[in-house]
Amino acid sequence: MLKGTGLLFAVLFSSFLYAQETKEYLIHTIAFYNLENLFDPADDPVTFDDDRTPTGKDHWTYEIYLDKLKNMARVISDIGTDLTKNSPVIIGVAEIENRKVLEDLVNEKALFSKNYGIIQFDSPDRRGIDVGLLYQKSLFKPRNSSKHEVLIYDLNTGKRIYTRDQLLVSGYLDGDLIHIIVNHWPSRRGGEAKSRYKRNKAATVTKKIIDSLFSIDPYAKIITMGDFNDDPHSPSIKKIVSAASNKKDISLKGLYNPMAKLAKKGIGSLAWADRWNIFDQIIISEALLRKDYATYQYYKAGIYNAAYLTTKNGKYKGYPYRSFSNGVYTGGYSDHYPVYLYLIKEKRFFKK
């Protein structure tokens, strides 16, 4: 078992190795971050992005856009570095307008040297916001990717409600096949109870993807991440996705939610109306809990809430330092903190 003392660190492929006695471990960060409306200033005639243009309500200028990119790049480059001395090898992102903003993001000075690849599909969301995946090309090799639509209809009118597609990416992390699902479920607009059926529908799609992966391989290593707009104890997560909060309750093809313990401690990834929530979560399959370090296994999870990401004063003191408030760009970051977990693998099983 890894302990916090007597760790020996050594560099390998920009990742770090753990050592306890004679054992050394590779370690990587996997993360998720809601980038809080990362839009470019151009007006897309197909989507409702008018507010995020220079002449729109938010006065979203090119200068503001560049500052937002710099801030997002700084955060991503910092996540998990206390142990790995490397930015996340894989990071799912939400609230991004298109592929271009991700291309601009990975070319920022703080991220350029990491050589991130991009996987993103356009979604039918009315505002045009999508989810995406960034990965370090030297460490993760995508095998295939696909998008999965969430069909939701208004309970009164029967009209379709367009929301974000879910992204599935399968690939190899140092030779280990890992499946990643990136989500951004419907919001709680109109109230939690009234909008619950929308997130339950999204949860059903996520569960279907997971079950399809398990039908091929019951030992599949699956990581489900995203802004679920629900907490770990919500029915969508606990009952539909069936993500358990206790490792002892996990059996073959089961799912574990490490964010549940953080929620019980009152720790959150975002705050609203003087209440903390963990809408941002990373859920993993049983195959990542086996403690057999011949392949990558779960080590621990957390919320990246560094001091510079937190509002220092005023009405929202202690909350995430968001980039936009009361119609004004603040120079901040996001209204969500990023979440992350570490995967470790014994060095002697690593093959170049």
BAPA-757219 format. One line per field, with one value per residue (C-alpha): residue number from 1; z, x, y. Coordinates in Angstrom, 1 decimal, always signed. Layout:
<rs>
seq = c(NUM,...)
Z = c(Z,...)
X = c(X,...)
Y = c(Y,...)
</rs>
This chain:
<rs>
seq = c(1,2,3,4,5,6,7,8,9,10,11,12,13,14,15,16,17,18,19,20,21,22,23,24,25,26,27,28,29,30,31,32,33,34,35,36,37,38,39,40,41,42,43,44,45,46,47,48,49,50,51,52,53,54,55,56,57,58,59,60,61,62,63,64,65,66,67,68,69,70,71,72,73,74,75,76,77,78,79,80,81,82,83,84,85,86,87,88,89,90,91,92,93,94,95,96,97,98,99,100,101,102,103,104,105,106,107,108,109,110,111,112,113,114,115,116,117,118,119,120,121,122,123,124,125,126,127,128,129,130,131,132,133,134,135,136,137,138,139,140,141,142,143,144,145,146,147,148,149,150,151,152,153,154,155,156,157,158,159,160,161,162,163,164,165,166,167,168,169,170,171,172,173,174,175,176,177,178,179,180,181,182,183,184,185,186,187,188,189,190,191,192,193,194,195,196,197,198,199,200,201,202,203,204,205,206,207,208,209,210,211,212,213,214,215,216,217,218,219,220,221,222,223,224,225,226,227,228,229,230,231,232,233,234,235,236,237,238,239,240,241,242,243,244,245,246,247,248,249,250,251,252,253,254,255,256,257,258,259,260,261,262,263,264,265,266,267,268,269,270,271,272,273,274,275,276,277,278,279,280,281,282,283,284,285,286,287,288,289,290,291,292,293,294,295,296,297,298,299,300,301,302,303,304,305,306,307,308,309,310,311,312,313,314,315,316,317,318,319,320,321,322,323,324,325,326,327,328,329,330,331,332,333,334,335,336,337,338,339,340,341,342,343,344,345,346,347,348,349,350,351,352)
Z = c(+0.0,-0.9,+2.1,+2.3,+3.6,+2.1,-1.5,-4.1,-7.2,-10.6,-14.0,-16.8,-20.0,-18.1,-15.5,-12.1,-10.3,-6.9,-4.8,-1.5,-0.5,-3.8,-5.8,-8.2,-9.7,-12.7,-11.9,-14.2,-13.6,-15.2,-14.8,-15.8,-16.0,-16.8,-18.6,-18.0,-21.5,-23.4,-26.6,-29.3,-30.3,-33.7,-34.3,-35.4,-37.4,-36.6,-32.8,-30.2,-29.3,-29.8,-26.2,-26.5,-29.3,-29.1,-29.8,-27.7,-24.1,-22.6,-24.8,-25.5,-27.2,-28.6,-25.8,-23.2,-25.1,-25.1,-21.3,-20.7,-22.7,-20.8,-17.5,-18.5,-19.7,-16.4,-14.4,-16.7,-16.5,-12.7,-12.0,-10.3,-10.5,-6.8,-7.4,-11.1,-12.0,-15.2,-16.4,-16.8,-19.4,-20.1,-19.3,-20.2,-20.7,-20.9,-22.0,-25.0,-28.1,-30.8,-31.8,-32.6,-28.9,-27.9,-30.6,-29.3,-25.7,-26.3,-28.2,-25.1,-23.7,-20.5,-22.5,-25.8,-24.8,-23.7,-27.3,-26.5,-29.0,-29.3,-29.7,-30.1,-31.9,-32.5,-30.4,-31.1,-28.0,-28.7,-27.6,-29.4,-26.3,-26.4,-24.4,-25.5,-24.6,-24.5,-24.3,-24.3,-27.6,-26.2,-23.5,-24.6,-28.0,-29.0,-30.7,-31.6,-30.5,-30.9,-29.9,-28.3,-28.5,-25.6,-26.8,-24.4,-25.0,-23.2,-21.0,-21.9,-25.6,-26.7,-28.5,-28.4,-25.9,-27.5,-25.1,-25.3,-26.8,-24.7,-25.9,-25.7,-26.3,-26.1,-26.2,-24.7,-21.8,-21.8,-23.3,-21.0,-22.8,-21.1,-22.0,-21.2,-21.3,-21.1,-20.0,-19.5,-18.4,-18.6,-16.0,-13.1,-14.7,-13.6,-10.4,-9.5,-9.2,-12.4,-14.5,-12.9,-15.7,-18.2,-16.2,-15.6,-19.4,-19.8,-17.0,-19.0,-22.0,-19.9,-18.4,-21.8,-23.0,-19.9,-20.3,-23.9,-23.0,-20.2,-22.7,-24.7,-21.7,-18.1,-16.9,-19.0,-17.4,-17.7,-16.5,-16.6,-16.0,-16.4,-15.1,-14.2,-12.6,-9.9,-6.8,-6.0,-3.9,-6.7,-8.2,-11.6,-10.3,-7.5,-9.0,-12.7,-13.3,-10.1,-8.9,-5.3,-2.7,-0.9,-2.4,-0.5,-2.4,-5.8,-7.6,-11.2,-13.7,-10.7,-10.5,-7.8,-7.2,-5.2,-5.1,-2.7,+0.3,-0.5,-0.7,+2.8,+4.1,+2.7,+0.0,-3.3,-6.9,-7.2,-4.9,-5.3,-2.8,+0.1,-0.6,-2.0,-4.6,-6.4,-9.9,-11.3,-10.8,-12.0,-11.7,-12.3,-13.0,-10.7,-12.9,-11.7,-8.0,-8.1,-6.4,-8.9,-10.2,-13.3,-15.0,-14.1,-10.9,-9.0,-6.3,-5.0,-6.2,-5.3,-6.2,-7.4,-5.5,-5.4,-3.7,-6.9,-8.1,-5.2,-4.8,-2.2,-1.1,-1.6,-1.7,-3.3,-1.0,-0.8,-4.0,-7.2,-8.9,-12.0,-15.1,-15.6,-13.0,-13.2,-16.9,-16.5,-17.2,-13.9,-15.1,-13.1,-14.2,-13.9,-11.6,-11.2,-9.7,-11.7,-10.4,-10.8,-9.9,-10.0,-11.8,-10.8,-12.3,-11.1,-13.1,-13.7,-15.8,-18.0,-21.6,-24.0)
X = c(+0.0,+1.3,+2.0,+2.8,+6.3,+9.4,+8.3,+11.1,+10.5,+12.1,+11.3,+10.0,+8.3,+7.2,+5.5,+6.7,+7.4,+6.5,+8.7,+8.0,+10.8,+11.8,+8.6,+8.2,+5.0,+4.0,+1.4,-0.9,-3.6,-7.1,-9.3,-12.5,-13.1,-16.2,-14.6,-17.6,-18.6,-15.4,-16.7,-14.8,-16.0,-17.2,-21.0,-22.1,-25.3,-26.4,-26.4,-27.5,-24.1,-25.0,-24.3,-20.7,-19.8,-18.2,-21.6,-23.6,-24.9,-21.6,-19.4,-17.2,-14.2,-11.1,-9.0,-11.3,-11.2,-7.4,-7.4,-9.9,-7.8,-4.7,-6.5,-8.0,-4.6,-3.0,-5.5,-5.2,-1.4,-1.6,-4.0,-2.4,+1.2,+1.8,+2.4,+3.0,+4.9,+2.9,-0.5,-3.3,-2.6,-6.3,-8.8,-12.5,-13.9,-17.4,-19.0,-16.8,-18.2,-16.4,-13.1,-11.5,-11.5,-9.8,-7.2,-6.5,-6.4,-3.9,-1.7,-1.5,+2.0,+1.2,+0.0,+1.9,+4.8,+2.4,+1.3,-2.4,-4.6,-8.3,-11.4,-14.7,-18.0,-20.5,-23.7,-27.2,-27.3,-29.1,-26.2,-23.8,-21.8,-20.1,-18.0,-14.5,-11.4,-7.8,-5.0,-1.2,-0.3,+2.9,+1.0,-2.5,-3.3,-7.0,-8.4,-11.9,-14.4,-18.1,-20.9,-24.2,-27.2,-29.6,-33.2,-35.3,-38.9,-40.8,-43.4,-46.0,-45.4,-43.7,-41.1,-37.5,-35.2,-31.7,-28.8,-25.2,-24.2,-22.1,-18.6,-17.0,-13.3,-11.5,-7.7,-4.4,-2.7,+0.8,-0.7,-3.8,-7.1,-9.3,-12.7,-13.7,-17.2,-17.5,-20.8,-22.6,-26.1,-29.1,-29.1,-31.5,-33.1,-36.7,-35.9,-34.2,-37.4,-39.0,-35.9,-35.0,-36.4,-34.0,-30.9,-32.5,-32.7,-29.1,-28.1,-29.9,-27.8,-24.6,-25.6,-26.4,-22.9,-21.4,-23.4,-22.4,-18.8,-19.3,-21.1,-17.8,-15.5,-16.8,-13.4,-13.4,-11.7,-14.3,-14.0,-17.2,-16.7,-18.5,-20.7,-23.8,-25.7,-26.6,-24.8,-23.4,-26.5,-28.9,-31.2,-29.6,-26.1,-26.9,-29.8,-29.7,-25.9,-25.6,-22.4,-21.8,-20.1,-18.4,-15.7,-16.9,-20.1,-18.4,-18.6,-17.7,-19.1,-19.8,-19.1,-17.4,-17.9,-15.0,-16.7,-19.4,-17.0,-16.0,-19.7,-20.3,-17.5,-19.3,-16.7,-17.9,-16.9,-19.3,-21.5,-25.0,-27.3,-24.8,-24.7,-21.9,-22.6,-20.4,-21.9,-18.4,-17.6,-15.3,-16.8,-14.7,-15.4,-14.5,-11.5,-9.7,-10.0,-8.3,-5.0,-3.1,-0.7,+0.4,-2.1,-3.3,-5.4,-7.1,-5.1,-7.1,-9.4,-9.8,-11.1,-8.5,-9.4,-6.2,-6.3,-6.1,-9.3,-11.2,-13.0,-11.1,-13.8,-17.3,-20.6,-19.1,-16.1,-14.9,-16.7,-15.0,-13.6,-15.8,-14.9,-18.2,-20.5,-23.4,-22.7,-19.1,-15.9,-14.0,-10.7,-11.4,-11.5,-14.7,-17.7,-16.6,-13.5,-11.8,-12.0,-9.3,-8.0,-4.7,-4.0,-0.9,+0.9,+4.0,+7.0,+8.2,+5.1,+5.6,+6.6,+8.0)
Y = c(+0.0,+3.5,+5.7,+9.4,+8.9,+7.5,+8.1,+8.1,+10.1,+9.8,+11.2,+9.0,+10.4,+13.5,+11.3,+10.4,+7.1,+6.1,+3.9,+2.1,-0.2,-1.9,-1.0,+1.8,+3.1,+5.1,+7.7,+9.7,+12.3,+12.0,+15.1,+16.8,+20.6,+22.6,+25.6,+27.9,+29.0,+29.0,+30.7,+32.4,+35.9,+35.0,+34.8,+31.3,+31.8,+28.2,+28.5,+31.0,+32.3,+36.0,+37.0,+35.8,+38.2,+41.7,+43.4,+40.9,+41.2,+39.9,+42.2,+39.2,+40.7,+39.0,+40.4,+38.8,+35.6,+35.5,+36.2,+33.4,+30.9,+31.8,+31.3,+27.9,+26.8,+27.7,+25.6,+22.6,+22.7,+22.7,+19.9,+16.9,+18.3,+18.0,+14.2,+13.8,+17.0,+16.8,+18.1,+15.6,+12.9,+12.9,+15.7,+15.9,+19.3,+20.8,+24.1,+24.6,+26.1,+24.2,+22.5,+25.9,+27.0,+23.7,+24.2,+27.7,+26.3,+23.6,+26.1,+28.3,+28.7,+26.7,+23.7,+23.8,+21.6,+18.8,+18.2,+17.6,+15.9,+16.8,+14.7,+16.7,+16.4,+19.1,+18.7,+19.8,+22.0,+25.2,+27.4,+25.1,+24.0,+20.7,+18.3,+17.3,+15.3,+16.4,+13.8,+13.8,+12.2,+10.7,+8.8,+8.0,+6.5,+6.7,+3.6,+4.9,+7.6,+8.2,+10.5,+9.4,+11.6,+12.2,+12.3,+14.4,+15.7,+18.4,+16.8,+19.4,+20.1,+16.9,+19.0,+17.8,+19.5,+19.6,+18.9,+17.8,+14.5,+12.2,+11.4,+7.9,+7.5,+4.2,+4.1,+2.8,+4.4,+2.9,-0.2,-0.4,-0.2,+2.4,+3.7,+7.3,+8.8,+12.6,+14.0,+17.3,+16.5,+18.9,+21.7,+22.2,+25.2,+25.4,+23.6,+20.3,+18.3,+19.7,+19.1,+15.7,+13.6,+15.2,+14.1,+10.7,+10.3,+11.3,+8.8,+6.1,+6.9,+6.8,+3.4,+2.0,+2.9,+1.4,-1.8,-2.1,-2.0,-4.6,-6.9,-7.0,-7.2,-7.5,-6.4,-3.2,-0.2,+2.5,+6.1,+8.1,+11.8,+15.0,+17.8,+15.8,+18.7,+16.1,+15.0,+11.6,+10.7,+11.8,+9.1,+9.6,+8.7,+6.3,+4.4,+4.7,+4.7,+2.5,+4.2,+3.0,+5.1,+2.3,+0.1,-2.9,-2.8,-3.1,-6.4,-7.4,-4.8,-2.5,+1.2,+3.2,+7.0,+8.4,+11.8,+10.5,+10.6,+14.2,+15.1,+13.7,+15.9,+19.0,+19.5,+20.7,+21.5,+24.4,+26.5,+28.0,+29.7,+29.1,+25.4,+23.2,+20.6,+18.0,+18.1,+17.4,+13.8,+10.9,+7.4,+4.3,+0.6,-2.3,-3.3,-0.1,-1.2,-4.5,-3.5,-5.6,-3.1,-5.0,-2.6,+0.9,+1.1,+3.8,+5.5,+8.5,+11.3,+15.0,+18.4,+20.9,+24.0,+26.0,+29.4,+31.3,+29.6,+30.9,+34.3,+36.3,+38.8,+40.1,+38.3,+35.1,+34.9,+31.3,+30.3,+29.3,+32.4,+32.5,+34.4,+36.2,+37.7,+40.2,+40.7,+41.6,+39.7,+39.3,+37.9,+34.8,+31.2,+29.1,+28.7,+25.0,+23.5,+20.8,+17.2,+14.6,+11.1,+9.4,+6.1,+4.1,+1.1,-0.8,+0.2,-3.3,-4.0,-1.0,-1.9,+0.8)
</rs>
